[in-house]
């Protein structure tokens, strides 16, 4: 499986999976929307074990959200 390529400073709908066997969330998938690609880098952490999760897919949001 290839890692998605993120453009800097854009929002995505990301699906990530926890692959830490020692975690209660192991094998579970989570949706992160919106997910900001700061400098083209996206890291999703598990809320329980704080380990990085595997990004399964990412879709650029169109239109991009506007925050004030």
PDB file of N, CA, C, O and CB in Angstrom:
ATOM      1  N   UNK A   1       0.851  -1.177   0.000  1.00  0.00           N
ATOM      2  CA  UNK A   1       0.000   0.000   0.000  1.00  0.00           C
ATOM      3  C   UNK A   1       0.892   1.233   0.000  1.00  0.00           C
ATOM      4  O   UNK A   1       1.845   1.309   0.775  1.00  0.00           O
ATOM      5  CB  UNK A   1      -0.966   0.002   1.224  1.00  0.00           C
ATOM      6  N   UNK A   2       0.593   2.192  -0.856  1.00  0.00           N
ATOM      7  CA  UNK A   2       1.399   3.401  -0.934  1.00  0.00           C
ATOM      8  C   UNK A   2       0.878   4.459   0.036  1.00  0.00           C
ATOM      9  O   UNK A   2      -0.306   4.491   0.371  1.00  0.00           O
ATOM     10  CB  UNK A   2       1.407   3.948  -2.366  1.00  0.00           C
ATOM     11  N   UNK A   3       1.777   5.308   0.471  1.00  0.00           N
ATOM     12  CA  UNK A   3       1.424   6.394   1.379  1.00  0.00           C
ATOM     13  C   UNK A   3       0.878   7.553   0.561  1.00  0.00           C
ATOM     14  O   UNK A   3       1.478   7.934  -0.444  1.00  0.00           O
ATOM     15  CB  UNK A   3       2.648   6.841   2.230  1.00  0.00           C
ATOM     16  N   UNK A   4      -0.267   8.129   0.980  1.00  0.00           N
ATOM     17  CA  UNK A   4      -0.807   9.281   0.245  1.00  0.00           C
ATOM     18  C   UNK A   4       0.182  10.449   0.248  1.00  0.00           C
ATOM     19  O   UNK A   4       0.937  10.635   1.203  1.00  0.00           O
ATOM     20  CB  UNK A   4      -2.150   9.727   0.857  1.00  0.00           C
ATOM     21  N   UNK A   5       0.167  11.226  -0.825  1.00  0.00           N
ATOM     22  CA  UNK A   5       0.992  12.425  -0.930  1.00  0.00           C
ATOM     23  C   UNK A   5       0.107  13.615  -0.598  1.00  0.00           C
ATOM     24  O   UNK A   5      -0.955  13.798  -1.193  1.00  0.00           O
ATOM     25  CB  UNK A   5       1.635  12.567  -2.360  1.00  0.00           C
ATOM     26  N   UNK A   6       0.553  14.423   0.358  1.00  0.00           N
ATOM     27  CA  UNK A   6      -0.237  15.567   0.808  1.00  0.00           C
ATOM     28  C   UNK A   6       0.380  16.865   0.316  1.00  0.00           C
ATOM     29  O   UNK A   6       1.595  17.055   0.370  1.00  0.00           O
ATOM     30  CB  UNK A   6      -0.351  15.579   2.338  1.00  0.00           C
ATOM     31  N   UNK A   7      -0.475  17.748  -0.160  1.00  0.00           N
ATOM     32  CA  UNK A   7      -0.052  19.097  -0.514  1.00  0.00           C
ATOM     33  C   UNK A   7      -0.045  19.930   0.767  1.00  0.00           C
ATOM     34  O   UNK A   7      -0.896  19.719   1.631  1.00  0.00           O
ATOM     35  CB  UNK A   7      -0.995  19.731  -1.607  1.00  0.00           C
ATOM     36  N   UNK A   8       0.886  20.863   0.912  1.00  0.00           N
ATOM     37  CA  UNK A   8       0.953  21.678   2.125  1.00  0.00           C
ATOM     38  C   UNK A   8      -0.268  22.583   2.294  1.00  0.00           C
ATOM     39  O   UNK A   8      -0.856  23.053   1.321  1.00  0.00           O
ATOM     40  CB  UNK A   8       2.211  22.521   2.108  1.00  0.00           C
ATOM     41  N   UNK A   9      -0.626  22.809   3.543  1.00  0.00           N
ATOM     42  CA  UNK A   9      -1.626  23.799   3.944  1.00  0.00           C
ATOM     43  C   UNK A   9      -3.019  23.562   3.366  1.00  0.00           C
ATOM     44  O   UNK A   9      -3.733  24.512   3.046  1.00  0.00           O
ATOM     45  CB  UNK A   9      -1.163  25.153   3.542  1.00  0.00           C
ATOM     46  N   UNK A  10      -3.402  22.294   3.234  1.00  0.00           N
ATOM     47  CA  UNK A  10      -4.743  21.954   2.763  1.00  0.00           C
ATOM     48  C   UNK A  10      -5.407  20.980   3.735  1.00  0.00           C
ATOM     49  O   UNK A  10      -4.738  20.327   4.537  1.00  0.00           O
ATOM     50  CB  UNK A  10      -4.686  21.344   1.339  1.00  0.00           C
ATOM     51  N   UNK A  11      -6.729  20.896   3.647  1.00  0.00           N
ATOM     52  CA  UNK A  11      -7.504  20.000   4.506  1.00  0.00           C
ATOM     53  C   UNK A  11      -7.928  18.751   3.741  1.00  0.00           C
ATOM     54  O   UNK A  11      -8.278  18.810   2.562  1.00  0.00           O
ATOM     55  CB  UNK A  11      -8.740  20.723   5.065  1.00  0.00           C
ATOM     56  N   UNK A  12      -7.886  17.614   4.445  1.00  0.00           N
ATOM     57  CA  UNK A  12      -8.217  16.323   3.866  1.00  0.00           C
ATOM     58  C   UNK A  12      -9.196  15.566   4.766  1.00  0.00           C
ATOM     59  O   UNK A  12      -9.330  15.861   5.954  1.00  0.00           O
ATOM     60  CB  UNK A  12      -6.943  15.496   3.642  1.00  0.00           C
ATOM     61  N   UNK A  13      -9.869  14.593   4.173  1.00  0.00           N
ATOM     62  CA  UNK A  13     -10.636  13.593   4.910  1.00  0.00           C
ATOM     63  C   UNK A  13      -9.740  12.358   4.941  1.00  0.00           C
ATOM     64  O   UNK A  13      -9.510  11.730   3.907  1.00  0.00           O
ATOM     65  CB  UNK A  13     -12.068  13.294   4.239  1.00  0.00           C
ATOM     66  N   UNK A  14      -9.235  12.008   6.124  1.00  0.00           N
ATOM     67  CA  UNK A  14      -8.244  10.946   6.272  1.00  0.00           C
ATOM     68  C   UNK A  14      -8.852   9.753   7.012  1.00  0.00           C
ATOM     69  O   UNK A  14      -9.591   9.925   7.982  1.00  0.00           O
ATOM     70  CB  UNK A  14      -6.998  11.466   7.021  1.00  0.00           C
ATOM     71  N   UNK A  15      -8.539   8.561   6.552  1.00  0.00           N
ATOM     72  CA  UNK A  15      -8.868   7.337   7.271  1.00  0.00           C
ATOM     73  C   UNK A  15      -7.559   6.729   7.739  1.00  0.00           C
ATOM     74  O   UNK A  15      -6.638   6.521   6.949  1.00  0.00           O
ATOM     75  CB  UNK A  15      -9.685   6.332   6.377  1.00  0.00           C
ATOM     76  N   UNK A  16      -7.485   6.442   9.055  1.00  0.00           N
ATOM     77  CA  UNK A  16      -6.263   5.896   9.643  1.00  0.00           C
ATOM     78  C   UNK A  16      -6.599   4.653  10.461  1.00  0.00           C
ATOM     79  O   UNK A  16      -7.703   4.517  10.987  1.00  0.00           O
ATOM     80  CB  UNK A  16      -5.553   6.955  10.528  1.00  0.00           C
ATOM     81  N   UNK A  17      -5.620   3.745  10.556  1.00  0.00           N
ATOM     82  CA  UNK A  17      -5.811   2.495  11.304  1.00  0.00           C
ATOM     83  C   UNK A  17      -4.728   2.371  12.376  1.00  0.00           C
ATOM     84  O   UNK A  17      -3.559   2.675  12.138  1.00  0.00           O
ATOM     85  CB  UNK A  17      -5.778   1.261  10.348  1.00  0.00           C
ATOM     86  N   UNK A  18      -5.145   1.918  13.561  1.00  0.00           N
ATOM     87  CA  UNK A  18      -4.212   1.664  14.655  1.00  0.00           C
ATOM     88  C   UNK A  18      -3.629   0.264  14.469  1.00  0.00           C
ATOM     89  O   UNK A  18      -4.366  -0.722  14.491  1.00  0.00           O
ATOM     90  CB  UNK A  18      -4.918   1.804  16.050  1.00  0.00           C
ATOM     91  N   UNK A  19      -2.309   0.171  14.288  1.00  0.00           N
ATOM     92  CA  UNK A  19      -1.638  -1.113  14.091  1.00  0.00           C
ATOM     93  C   UNK A  19      -0.807  -1.534  15.302  1.00  0.00           C
ATOM     94  O   UNK A  19       0.021  -2.438  15.198  1.00  0.00           O
ATOM     95  CB  UNK A  19      -0.752  -1.046  12.869  1.00  0.00           C
ATOM     96  N   UNK A  20      -1.023  -0.885  16.449  1.00  0.00           N
ATOM     97  CA  UNK A  20      -0.299  -1.226  17.674  1.00  0.00           C
ATOM     98  C   UNK A  20      -1.031  -2.374  18.364  1.00  0.00           C
ATOM     99  O   UNK A  20      -2.099  -2.168  18.940  1.00  0.00           O
ATOM    100  CB  UNK A  20      -0.175   0.016  18.627  1.00  0.00           C
ATOM    101  N   UNK A  21      -0.466  -3.581  18.312  1.00  0.00           N
ATOM    102  CA  UNK A  21      -1.111  -4.770  18.881  1.00  0.00           C
ATOM    103  C   UNK A  21      -1.375  -4.659  20.377  1.00  0.00           C
ATOM    104  O   UNK A  21      -2.271  -5.326  20.893  1.00  0.00           O
ATOM    105  CB  UNK A  21      -0.263  -5.980  18.620  1.00  0.00           C
ATOM    106  N   UNK A  22      -0.614  -3.831  21.078  1.00  0.00           N
ATOM    107  CA  UNK A  22      -0.775  -3.690  22.518  1.00  0.00           C
ATOM    108  C   UNK A  22      -1.907  -2.721  22.891  1.00  0.00           C
ATOM    109  O   UNK A  22      -2.222  -2.573  24.072  1.00  0.00           O
ATOM    110  CB  UNK A  22       0.527  -3.218  23.132  1.00  0.00           C
ATOM    111  N   UNK A  23      -2.509  -2.074  21.917  1.00  0.00           N
ATOM    112  CA  UNK A  23      -3.541  -1.066  22.171  1.00  0.00           C
ATOM    113  C   UNK A  23      -4.942  -1.654  22.021  1.00  0.00           C
ATOM    114  O   UNK A  23      -5.173  -2.554  21.214  1.00  0.00           O
ATOM    115  CB  UNK A  23      -3.369   0.122  21.220  1.00  0.00           C
ATOM    116  N   UNK A  24      -5.852  -1.133  22.803  1.00  0.00           N
ATOM    117  CA  UNK A  24      -7.260  -1.530  22.736  1.00  0.00           C
ATOM    118  C   UNK A  24      -7.879  -1.204  21.371  1.00  0.00           C
ATOM    119  O   UNK A  24      -8.836  -1.851  20.947  1.00  0.00           O
ATOM    120  CB  UNK A  24      -8.053  -0.837  23.848  1.00  0.00           C
ATOM    121  N   UNK A  25      -7.328  -0.201  20.694  1.00  0.00           N
ATOM    122  CA  UNK A  25      -7.835   0.211  19.384  1.00  0.00           C
ATOM    123  C   UNK A  25      -7.199  -0.549  18.222  1.00  0.00           C
ATOM    124  O   UNK A  25      -7.477  -0.241  17.063  1.00  0.00           O
ATOM    125  CB  UNK A  25      -7.608   1.687  19.196  1.00  0.00           C
ATOM    126  N   UNK A  26      -6.363  -1.521  18.506  1.00  0.00           N
ATOM    127  CA  UNK A  26      -5.641  -2.238  17.460  1.00  0.00           C
ATOM    128  C   UNK A  26      -6.599  -2.787  16.398  1.00  0.00           C
ATOM    129  O   UNK A  26      -7.587  -3.452  16.708  1.00  0.00           O
ATOM    130  CB  UNK A  26      -4.821  -3.379  18.071  1.00  0.00           C
ATOM    131  N   UNK A  27      -6.272  -2.486  15.134  1.00  0.00           N
ATOM    132  CA  UNK A  27      -7.073  -2.957  14.009  1.00  0.00           C
ATOM    133  C   UNK A  27      -8.272  -2.088  13.677  1.00  0.00           C
ATOM    134  O   UNK A  27      -8.922  -2.298  12.653  1.00  0.00           O
ATOM    135  CB  UNK A  27      -7.539  -4.325  14.284  1.00  0.00           C
ATOM    136  N   UNK A  28      -8.574  -1.120  14.525  1.00  0.00           N
ATOM    137  CA  UNK A  28      -9.726  -0.240  14.276  1.00  0.00           C
ATOM    138  C   UNK A  28      -9.330   0.904  13.354  1.00  0.00           C
ATOM    139  O   UNK A  28      -8.202   1.396  13.390  1.00  0.00           O
ATOM    140  CB  UNK A  28     -10.287   0.318  15.603  1.00  0.00           C
ATOM    141  N   UNK A  29     -10.293   1.315  12.524  1.00  0.00           N
ATOM    142  CA  UNK A  29     -10.079   2.437  11.612  1.00  0.00           C
ATOM    143  C   UNK A  29     -10.850   3.644  12.105  1.00  0.00           C
ATOM    144  O   UNK A  29     -11.942   3.518  12.658  1.00  0.00           O
ATOM    145  CB  UNK A  29     -10.504   2.074  10.171  1.00  0.00           C
ATOM    146  N   UNK A  30     -10.263   4.825  11.897  1.00  0.00           N
ATOM    147  CA  UNK A  30     -10.856   6.070  12.348  1.00  0.00           C
ATOM    148  C   UNK A  30     -10.832   7.092  11.224  1.00  0.00           C
ATOM    149  O   UNK A  30      -9.881   7.143  10.444  1.00  0.00           O
ATOM    150  CB  UNK A  30     -10.121   6.606  13.583  1.00  0.00           C
ATOM    151  N   UNK A  31     -11.876   7.903  11.141  1.00  0.00           N
ATOM    152  CA  UNK A  31     -11.937   8.982  10.159  1.00  0.00           C
ATOM    153  C   UNK A  31     -11.572  10.283  10.849  1.00  0.00           C
ATOM    154  O   UNK A  31     -12.084  10.592  11.925  1.00  0.00           O
ATOM    155  CB  UNK A  31     -13.347   9.077   9.505  1.00  0.00           C
ATOM    156  N   UNK A  32     -10.680  11.047  10.221  1.00  0.00           N
ATOM    157  CA  UNK A  32     -10.271  12.352  10.731  1.00  0.00           C
ATOM    158  C   UNK A  32     -10.660  13.370   9.659  1.00  0.00           C
ATOM    159  O   UNK A  32     -10.057  13.425   8.588  1.00  0.00           O
ATOM    160  CB  UNK A  32      -8.710  12.404  11.062  1.00  0.00           C
ATOM    161  N   UNK A  33     -11.671  14.167   9.966  1.00  0.00           N
ATOM    162  CA  UNK A  33     -12.182  15.132   8.998  1.00  0.00           C
ATOM    163  C   UNK A  33     -12.678  16.366   9.745  1.00  0.00           C
ATOM    164  O   UNK A  33     -13.639  16.276  10.509  1.00  0.00           O
ATOM    165  CB  UNK A  33     -13.320  14.512   8.133  1.00  0.00           C
ATOM    166  N   UNK A  34     -12.047  17.501   9.539  1.00  0.00           N
ATOM    167  CA  UNK A  34     -10.949  17.754   8.615  1.00  0.00           C
ATOM    168  C   UNK A  34      -9.599  17.435   9.254  1.00  0.00           C
ATOM    169  O   UNK A  34      -9.435  17.497  10.473  1.00  0.00           O
ATOM    170  CB  UNK A  34     -10.977  19.207   8.148  1.00  0.00           C
ATOM    171  N   UNK A  35      -8.652  17.097   8.408  1.00  0.00           N
ATOM    172  CA  UNK A  35      -7.281  16.833   8.819  1.00  0.00           C
ATOM    173  C   UNK A  35      -6.388  17.793   8.034  1.00  0.00           C
ATOM    174  O   UNK A  35      -6.415  17.798   6.803  1.00  0.00           O
ATOM    175  CB  UNK A  35      -6.875  15.324   8.572  1.00  0.00           C
ATOM    176  N   UNK A  36      -5.597  18.605   8.739  1.00  0.00           N
ATOM    177  CA  UNK A  36      -4.776  19.638   8.108  1.00  0.00           C
ATOM    178  C   UNK A  36      -3.396  19.094   7.761  1.00  0.00           C
ATOM    179  O   UNK A  36      -2.747  18.446   8.582  1.00  0.00           O
ATOM    180  CB  UNK A  36      -4.646  20.859   9.029  1.00  0.00           C
ATOM    181  N   UNK A  37      -2.960  19.361   6.554  1.00  0.00           N
ATOM    182  CA  UNK A  37      -1.631  18.910   6.111  1.00  0.00           C
ATOM    183  C   UNK A  37      -0.624  20.041   6.283  1.00  0.00           C
ATOM    184  O   UNK A  37      -0.337  20.785   5.345  1.00  0.00           O
ATOM    185  CB  UNK A  37      -1.667  18.435   4.626  1.00  0.00           C
ATOM    186  N   UNK A  38      -0.108  20.153   7.468  1.00  0.00           N
ATOM    187  CA  UNK A  38       0.859  21.188   7.795  1.00  0.00           C
ATOM    188  C   UNK A  38       2.171  20.890   7.066  1.00  0.00           C
ATOM    189  O   UNK A  38       2.816  19.878   7.340  1.00  0.00           O
ATOM    190  CB  UNK A  38       1.080  21.276   9.334  1.00  0.00           C
ATOM    191  N   UNK A  39       2.558  21.746   6.162  1.00  0.00           N
ATOM    192  CA  UNK A  39       3.797  21.596   5.386  1.00  0.00           C
ATOM    193  C   UNK A  39       3.829  20.296   4.579  1.00  0.00           C
ATOM    194  O   UNK A  39       4.902  19.797   4.242  1.00  0.00           O
ATOM    195  CB  UNK A  39       5.001  21.646   6.316  1.00  0.00           C
ATOM    196  N   UNK A  40       2.645  19.749   4.271  1.00  0.00           N
ATOM    197  CA  UNK A  40       2.573  18.528   3.486  1.00  0.00           C
ATOM    198  C   UNK A  40       2.785  17.264   4.305  1.00  0.00           C
ATOM    199  O   UNK A  40       2.941  16.179   3.745  1.00  0.00           O
ATOM    200  CB  UNK A  40       3.578  18.580   2.395  1.00  0.00           C
ATOM    201  N   UNK A  41       2.791  17.398   5.629  1.00  0.00           N
ATOM    202  CA  UNK A  41       2.992  16.262   6.526  1.00  0.00           C
ATOM    203  C   UNK A  41       1.738  16.029   7.353  1.00  0.00           C
ATOM    204  O   UNK A  41       1.183  16.969   7.922  1.00  0.00           O
ATOM    205  CB  UNK A  41       4.210  16.497   7.446  1.00  0.00           C
ATOM    206  N   UNK A  42       1.290  14.783   7.423  1.00  0.00           N
ATOM    207  CA  UNK A  42       0.130  14.433   8.240  1.00  0.00           C
ATOM    208  C   UNK A  42       0.513  13.277   9.157  1.00  0.00           C
ATOM    209  O   UNK A  42       1.007  12.246   8.699  1.00  0.00           O
ATOM    210  CB  UNK A  42      -1.099  14.056   7.349  1.00  0.00           C
ATOM    211  N   UNK A  43       0.281  13.459  10.453  1.00  0.00           N
ATOM    212  CA  UNK A  43       0.503  12.415  11.439  1.00  0.00           C
ATOM    213  C   UNK A  43      -0.782  12.290  12.245  1.00  0.00           C
ATOM    214  O   UNK A  43      -1.293  13.277  12.774  1.00  0.00           O
ATOM    215  CB  UNK A  43       1.741  12.732  12.361  1.00  0.00           C
ATOM    216  N   UNK A  44      -1.304  11.060  12.334  1.00  0.00           N
ATOM    217  CA  UNK A  44      -2.494  10.790  13.125  1.00  0.00           C
ATOM    218  C   UNK A  44      -2.078   9.889  14.275  1.00  0.00           C
ATOM    219  O   UNK A  44      -1.493   8.828  14.057  1.00  0.00           O
ATOM    220  CB  UNK A  44      -3.629  10.134  12.263  1.00  0.00           C
ATOM    221  N   UNK A  45      -2.380  10.312  15.512  1.00  0.00           N
ATOM    222  CA  UNK A  45      -2.030   9.539  16.695  1.00  0.00           C
ATOM    223  C   UNK A  45      -3.266   8.894  17.291  1.00  0.00           C
ATOM    224  O   UNK A  45      -4.359   9.456  17.233  1.00  0.00           O
ATOM    225  CB  UNK A  45      -1.340  10.423  17.733  1.00  0.00           C
ATOM    226  N   UNK A  46      -3.088   7.710  17.864  1.00  0.00           N
ATOM    227  CA  UNK A  46      -4.160   7.053  18.606  1.00  0.00           C
ATOM    228  C   UNK A  46      -4.394   7.821  19.903  1.00  0.00           C
ATOM    229  O   UNK A  46      -3.441   8.211  20.578  1.00  0.00           O
ATOM    230  CB  UNK A  46      -3.813   5.556  18.895  1.00  0.00           C
ATOM    231  N   UNK A  47      -5.650   8.036  20.247  1.00  0.00           N
ATOM    232  CA  UNK A  47      -5.985   8.750  21.476  1.00  0.00           C
ATOM    233  C   UNK A  47      -5.700   7.957  22.735  1.00  0.00           C
ATOM    234  O   UNK A  47      -5.620   8.537  23.818  1.00  0.00           O
ATOM    235  CB  UNK A  47      -7.422   9.134  21.458  1.00  0.00           C
ATOM    236  N   UNK A  48      -5.543   6.643  22.623  1.00  0.00           N
ATOM    237  CA  UNK A  48      -5.274   5.818  23.802  1.00  0.00           C
ATOM    238  C   UNK A  48      -3.783   5.572  24.016  1.00  0.00           C
ATOM    239  O   UNK A  48      -3.255   5.838  25.095  1.00  0.00           O
ATOM    240  CB  UNK A  48      -5.994   4.492  23.679  1.00  0.00           C
ATOM    241  N   UNK A  49      -3.112   5.066  22.993  1.00  0.00           N
ATOM    242  CA  UNK A  49      -1.710   4.670  23.159  1.00  0.00           C
ATOM    243  C   UNK A  49      -0.723   5.741  22.686  1.00  0.00           C
ATOM    244  O   UNK A  49       0.478   5.631  22.935  1.00  0.00           O
ATOM    245  CB  UNK A  49      -1.452   3.382  22.406  1.00  0.00           C
ATOM    246  N   UNK A  50      -1.214   6.758  22.018  1.00  0.00           N
ATOM    247  CA  UNK A  50      -0.379   7.864  21.509  1.00  0.00           C
ATOM    248  C   UNK A  50       0.643   7.442  20.457  1.00  0.00           C
ATOM    249  O   UNK A  50       1.596   8.176  20.193  1.00  0.00           O
ATOM    250  CB  UNK A  50       0.346   8.512  22.653  1.00  0.00           C
ATOM    251  N   UNK A  51       0.455   6.266  19.854  1.00  0.00           N
ATOM    252  CA  UNK A  51       1.326   5.818  18.778  1.00  0.00           C
ATOM    253  C   UNK A  51       0.790   6.340  17.443  1.00  0.00           C
ATOM    254  O   UNK A  51      -0.412   6.562  17.292  1.00  0.00           O
ATOM    255  CB  UNK A  51       1.435   4.267  18.763  1.00  0.00           C
ATOM    256  N   UNK A  52       1.695   6.533  16.478  1.00  0.00           N
ATOM    257  CA  UNK A  52       1.270   6.962  15.148  1.00  0.00           C
ATOM    258  C   UNK A  52       0.434   5.865  14.503  1.00  0.00           C
ATOM    259  O   UNK A  52       0.738   4.677  14.620  1.00  0.00           O
ATOM    260  CB  UNK A  52       2.492   7.311  14.259  1.00  0.00           C
ATOM    261  N   UNK A  53      -0.625   6.289  13.821  1.00  0.00           N
ATOM    262  CA  UNK A  53      -1.501   5.348  13.129  1.00  0.00           C
ATOM    263  C   UNK A  53      -1.114   5.290  11.654  1.00  0.00           C
ATOM    264  O   UNK A  53      -0.470   6.203  11.137  1.00  0.00           O
ATOM    265  CB  UNK A  53      -2.992   5.754  13.293  1.00  0.00           C
ATOM    266  N   UNK A  54      -1.511   4.216  10.987  1.00  0.00           N
ATOM    267  CA  UNK A  54      -1.254   4.039   9.569  1.00  0.00           C
ATOM    268  C   UNK A  54      -2.337   4.754   8.779  1.00  0.00           C
ATOM    269  O   UNK A  54      -3.524   4.494   8.975  1.00  0.00           O
ATOM    270  CB  UNK A  54      -1.195   2.538   9.195  1.00  0.00           C
ATOM    271  N   UNK A  55      -1.936   5.658   7.883  1.00  0.00           N
ATOM    272  CA  UNK A  55      -2.901   6.354   7.038  1.00  0.00           C
ATOM    273  C   UNK A  55      -3.269   5.434   5.888  1.00  0.00           C
ATOM    274  O   UNK A  55      -2.412   5.012   5.112  1.00  0.00           O
ATOM    275  CB  UNK A  55      -2.331   7.712   6.513  1.00  0.00           C
ATOM    276  N   UNK A  56      -4.556   5.128   5.791  1.00  0.00           N
ATOM    277  CA  UNK A  56      -5.053   4.211   4.770  1.00  0.00           C
ATOM    278  C   UNK A  56      -5.465   4.964   3.511  1.00  0.00           C
ATOM    279  O   UNK A  56      -5.164   4.542   2.394  1.00  0.00           O
ATOM    280  CB  UNK A  56      -6.232   3.404   5.309  1.00  0.00           C
ATOM    281  N   UNK A  57      -6.157   6.083   3.709  1.00  0.00           N
ATOM    282  CA  UNK A  57      -6.587   6.869   2.549  1.00  0.00           C
ATOM    283  C   UNK A  57      -6.724   8.326   2.944  1.00  0.00           C
ATOM    284  O   UNK A  57      -6.862   8.663   4.120  1.00  0.00           O
ATOM    285  CB  UNK A  57      -7.923   6.336   1.979  1.00  0.00           C
ATOM    286  N   UNK A  58      -6.685   9.178   1.941  1.00  0.00           N
ATOM    287  CA  UNK A  58      -6.858  10.612   2.144  1.00  0.00           C
ATOM    288  C   UNK A  58      -7.500  11.208   0.897  1.00  0.00           C
ATOM    289  O   UNK A  58      -7.082  10.940  -0.229  1.00  0.00           O
ATOM    290  CB  UNK A  58      -5.496  11.306   2.457  1.00  0.00           C
ATOM    291  N   UNK A  59      -8.530  12.024   1.130  1.00  0.00           N
ATOM    292  CA  UNK A  59      -9.231  12.688   0.038  1.00  0.00           C
ATOM    293  C   UNK A  59      -9.211  14.189   0.311  1.00  0.00           C
ATOM    294  O   UNK A  59      -9.612  14.641   1.384  1.00  0.00           O
ATOM    295  CB  UNK A  59     -10.701  12.154  -0.109  1.00  0.00           C
ATOM    296  N   UNK A  60      -8.747  14.945  -0.657  1.00  0.00           N
ATOM    297  CA  UNK A  60      -8.717  16.398  -0.535  1.00  0.00           C
ATOM    298  C   UNK A  60     -10.144  16.920  -0.419  1.00  0.00           C
ATOM    299  O   UNK A  60     -11.006  16.569  -1.225  1.00  0.00           O
ATOM    300  CB  UNK A  60      -7.990  17.044  -1.745  1.00  0.00           C
ATOM    301  N   UNK A  61     -10.394  17.764   0.590  1.00  0.00           N
ATOM    302  CA  UNK A  61     -11.734  18.334   0.741  1.00  0.00           C
ATOM    303  C   UNK A  61     -11.940  19.439  -0.291  1.00  0.00           C
ATOM    304  O   UNK A  61     -11.101  20.325  -0.454  1.00  0.00           O
ATOM    305  CB  UNK A  61     -11.944  18.884   2.178  1.00  0.00           C
ATOM    306  N   UNK A  62     -13.058  19.368  -0.972  1.00  0.00           N
ATOM    307  CA  UNK A  62     -13.405  20.371  -1.989  1.00  0.00           C
ATOM    308  C   UNK A  62     -14.883  20.689  -1.866  1.00  0.00           C
ATOM    309  O   UNK A  62     -15.715  19.851  -2.212  1.00  0.00           O
ATOM    310  CB  UNK A  62     -13.065  19.867  -3.432  1.00  0.00           C
ATOM    311  N   UNK A  63     -15.233  21.856  -1.390  1.00  0.00           N
ATOM    312  CA  UNK A  63     -14.364  23.011  -1.120  1.00  0.00           C
ATOM    313  C   UNK A  63     -13.596  22.849   0.195  1.00  0.00           C
ATOM    314  O   UNK A  63     -13.974  22.060   1.061  1.00  0.00           O
ATOM    315  CB  UNK A  63     -15.197  24.298  -1.077  1.00  0.00           C
ATOM    316  N   UNK A  64     -12.527  23.601   0.317  1.00  0.00           N
ATOM    317  CA  UNK A  64     -11.749  23.626   1.541  1.00  0.00           C
ATOM    318  C   UNK A  64     -12.539  24.349   2.633  1.00  0.00           C
ATOM    319  O   UNK A  64     -13.200  25.347   2.346  1.00  0.00           O
ATOM    320  CB  UNK A  64     -10.381  24.306   1.306  1.00  0.00           C
ATOM    321  N   UNK A  65     -12.484  23.867   3.886  1.00  0.00           N
ATOM    322  CA  UNK A  65     -13.169  24.555   4.975  1.00  0.00           C
ATOM    323  C   UNK A  65     -12.584  25.951   5.201  1.00  0.00           C
ATOM    324  O   UNK A  65     -11.403  26.189   4.950  1.00  0.00           O
ATOM    325  CB  UNK A  65     -13.080  23.730   6.263  1.00  0.00           C
ATOM    326  N   UNK A  66     -13.414  26.850   5.671  1.00  0.00           N
ATOM    327  CA  UNK A  66     -12.971  28.211   5.990  1.00  0.00           C
ATOM    328  C   UNK A  66     -13.230  28.417   7.476  1.00  0.00           C
ATOM    329  O   UNK A  66     -14.355  28.262   7.953  1.00  0.00           O
ATOM    330  CB  UNK A  66     -13.719  29.306   5.110  1.00  0.00           C
ATOM    331  N   UNK A  67     -12.174  28.767   8.196  1.00  0.00           N
ATOM    332  CA  UNK A  67     -12.282  29.000   9.632  1.00  0.00           C
ATOM    333  C   UNK A  67     -11.973  30.466   9.918  1.00  0.00           C
ATOM    334  O   UNK A  67     -11.106  31.071   9.287  1.00  0.00           O
ATOM    335  CB  UNK A  67     -11.323  28.064  10.429  1.00  0.00           C
ATOM    336  N   UNK A  68     -12.697  31.016  10.876  1.00  0.00           N
ATOM    337  CA  UNK A  68     -12.426  32.422  11.218  1.00  0.00           C
ATOM    338  C   UNK A  68     -12.145  32.569  12.676  1.00  0.00           C
ATOM    339  O   UNK A  68     -11.895  33.678  13.147  1.00  0.00           O
ATOM    340  CB  UNK A  68     -13.588  33.316  10.832  1.00  0.00           C
TER     341      UNK A  68
END
